[in-house]
Amino acid sequence: MHCTNYATIEADVVVTLADSPDYKFVHVEEFGEVKSYEARTSRGEKQHLTWIPAQGSQVVYIPIIPTKLGDIEVTIQAKSLIRKDQVVRRIRVEADGVQQYRHTLPSCWI
């Protein structure tokens, strides 16, 4: 999420990822490392506090992993003492690879 502060003073912003059964949050470990096949994930609402300088902006990365194929909705909210903004995005999740229409048994099983 890209947060921008148009005010003339700095702002503390709480960025919140809403809970959903459609995805899990991926925890980023120390030094920004994530093991691709052993990533630590969890469900539930997640919050991140960030500081944005006056007339500045900040990019907040929110890594998620889908738990189902098809369309999922991701809700992210940014809230400061002055204002609140919420974004809902629909993401289509498709499987990698080629769809298999039939299955054949190896000849040794027959």
N, C-alpha and C positions, 0 to 999 in steps of 0.2 A: 504494500500500500504506500502511496506517495502522499505524505502529509505536508501541507504548506502553511506557514504562519504569515499572514498579511498584516498582523498587528505590529506596533512599534516597540513592544516588549517581548521578551522570551516567553515561551509557553511550555508547560508540562502537559503531555498528551498521553492518555491511556488508550492503547489500541487493543481491541478485544476481538477474538475469533469466537464466534458462537458455536455452541455444542450442536452436533448433528450425528445421526447414525450413518451418514453417507461418507464420512471421512474421519481420519485420525490426524492428530497433530504430530509432526516429526520433531523430536527434541534434538537440537544441535549441541554437540558435546564441546568440551574445551578446545580452544583454538579453531572453532568452526568445523570440526570434523564430524562426519556422519558415515557410518558403515552402510554401504548400499544394501547388503543382504541381512544385516543385523541392526537396523535402525531402531532406536528406542522410540516407541509411539505411545500415545495415550489419548483418551477421549475426554470430553468435558470442555467447559469454557476456558479459554486461555487468554491471559492479559499480559501486555508488554508496556512498560512505562518508558517513554522517550522524551527527550528535551529538544525543542526546536528553537533556534535563535530567532530574534526579531527579523522580519522580512526574509526569512530563510525557509528551507525545506529539509525534509528527512525522508529517506526511503526505508520502510520497515518490511523485511521479508518474512513471510508467514508460510513455512513449508508444511504441506499436508499430503496425505496419501489417500486416495479413494478406496472405499471398502466395497464398492459395487460398480458394475458397468452401467452405462446409460447416462441420463442427465442427473447432475447433482447441483444443489444450490449452496453456495458458500456466502455466509454473512459476516462482514467485518465492520466494526464500528470504531471511530476515533472520537474521543471526547476530551475536551479541555474545560477549564472553568468558565470559558466564554461561549463555547459552541460545541455542537455535536453533529457528526456526519456519519451516515451509515450507507454501506454499499452491499447490494445483493447481486451476485453474479451466478449465472447458470453455466455450468461446464459440462461438456459432453465427454464421457470417459469411454474409450474404445480399447479393445484388446490389441496387443501387438501381434504381428504374424499374419498368417493366412488362415482363413476359416476352413475347418475340416468338415466336409459334408458326409463322409462315410468312414468306416473303420474296418480294416481287414486284419484277421488274425494271422500270425506267422504260420508258415506251412508246418512247422514242427509241432504245433498244437492240434492239428487236424488228424 
